[in-house]
Amino acid sequence: MKARRKVVTSPDVRPVKPKRTPTVRPIKSAIVPVDRSRVRPSAGRSAPPAPTLAEREALDRIDLSVELAPRRGLRLPNPIMVASGTFGYGVEYGEVVDVQRLGAICCKGTTLRPRAGNPPPRVTETPGGMLNSIGLQNPGVDAVIEKYGPIWQGWRVPVIVNVAGESIEDYVEVARRLDGVPGVAGIELNISCPNVGKGGLQFAIDRDAAKAVTAAVRRATDLPLLVKLSPNVADVRPIARAIEEAGADAISAINTLSGLAVSADRSRAFLGNTYGGLSGPAVKPVALRVVYEVAQTVSIPIVGIGGVTNVGDVLDFMACGAAAVQVGTSLFADPELPVRLAEELRLECHKRGLASCEPLVGTALPKRGGAPSAKGVEYRP
Amino acid sequence: MRLVSAELVESRQILPEQWLQSFHAPELAGAARAGQFVHVRTGDYSGLVLRRPFSVNTADAATGIVTVHFRTVGCGTEWMTHARPGDRIDMLGPLGRPFEVDPRSHNLLLVAGGLGMAGVRMLADEAVRDGRKVTILFGAVDAAHVYPSSLLPDEIEYVVATDDGSLGHRGFVTELVPDYEAWADQAFACGPHPMLKRLAELAAGRRERLGVARLGRKGGSGRADPLGSAAARRKAFLQVSMEQTMGCAVGACLGCVVMGVEGPQRVCREGPVFASEEIAWESIA
């Protein structure tokens, strides 16, 4: 935990403080904090040492691009995407983040008709993570296309629209309306939202339902199609296999884990919707497990999601078989994180002498040719 | 809105569990307006993943000093109290929409409950600077929790109510409001939601009780400004600063909504300041 933010800088190098004298003289504090060691001045945003020109050229030659839909074409400039629901429609963070340097943007879950979402409060912090139950608040697919389509069209960064629905017909209709819209690079099928009554988890926990909805959307559109898995199932592998068979181009894993928080006076659940979805560093091991299992089950690309906060997490997901990762909750604390991660991944490739990040994918998976892994069944009841 | 690395200049405890910290952040101090907030990143050491929103308590563009006033409620705020002058803290801001004062308003009534003082404190500065008259009504549990008058501008009237009567009026701060509602041209409030709800009830009946004519060239009979617009807020008698647990603070995650009459409103983007007419008060607990 302690070393997390100093990924590139060696731990003994103190960040150089700019010489700035405050205009107001510091007044001596009446109460002197005792535990100095607990305070670490924010150093995470300080840039790594500037590379030399030769190094810069070598770095620029490294090809970070990944292809998420080999048959249809969804090439990302780098494997660091932003996760649905944490980046709005890509415009909200525009003042502080250079969105064009992201690998891709997954926009907020979009439904056929406008949705008002769940009653507040909707978010709360938990140890190493947060619970949310937004409830798919969104203005509806037509409003999204009208308002953001022209903006996305002018962007270099691919925008993947996250699609949610209550029935297969809903999913199909939204996909059909998105088909051919300039600026929409792909669809991420959200069949795993734990925070809505109807159409949330029901498709992600049942193999046949997952297959049916994927196949139906596949028929409705030729856009690259990602399907987002839920960890709230006993075994994710048959579902992943069904989704692959139904024609998905890639699988993203995972959506949030269903959780609960209690109000301060213990009189009720804290969130307006009672249940919420857990995300953040706390879910990373679960996400890694799911990616690890899915990677051994399917041959389509996998997008790893869950608790990515530093380049080590990115490498972990890639080692477990993810071709790309999505950054979500960590964005809230550090909006510049995804852009920085792409640069740090480039450095990691450079350190290992790689020309692209592709060799990093799947290094932790059981070697092919050996006996298929039987691990993963025994820990379940 | 920008990310700044703010240097802590002064940190002190002003009330039990309540701290006032000054930061040197000229970008924020120059841009912040009363009612806006900053989103502060606390240390990583205990696995905190969210920033903490704080109202801008005061901002001085000349010195580049921004202050925040907070209560220690958990690990994040606890961490902040351990920061020492010279430490740099990551802030995102200024965020949200500010209080809108009608240029014709001369007498401003500020109502604050407890830590709500942090929400309206800067408006007192701005109003005094603009030559307006300000009365702050402040409510606290007891005398020990009353915001020190030494931290307020000299030009204002400061009236205190405490729950146990240990200082000032005995009872809720909202009970003081009827004495001032005729005097005030506009009211601005921040505090616990029940307090804001009571104020909204008082504000809704004010016109009838006092027989106040509507301001405006056509006596208020012209086309109304759209609800939620700055112009509509400027004409509202009561503006409230709302609070909600928050995620991104830039309007992306839709986590910090309060229910408005026209559907969910993001505290971070449409708020934190709302005209009282915009809020669906029946939904506020």
Interface residues (C-beta under 8 A of the other chain):
Chain A: M1 K2 R4 R5 K17 R20 P22 T23 V24 P26 I27 S29 A30 I31 P33 D35 R36 R38 V39 R40 P41 S42 A43 G44 R45 G85 T86 F87 G88 E92 Y93 E95 V96 K108 A116 G117 P119 P120 P121 R122 V123 T124 E125 P127 G128 G129 M130 N132 I134 Q137 G280 P281 A282 T329 S330 L331 F332 A333 D334 P335 E336
Chain B: M1 R2 L3 S5 E7 V9 E10 S11 R12 Q13 S22 H24 R41 G43 D44 Y45 G47 L48 V49 L50 R51 A62 T63 G64 I65 W79 T81 H82 A83 R84 P85 G86 D87 R88 I89 D90 L92 Q244 T245 M246 G247 C248 A249 V250 G251 A252 C253 L254 G255 C256 V257 V258 M259 G263 P264 S283
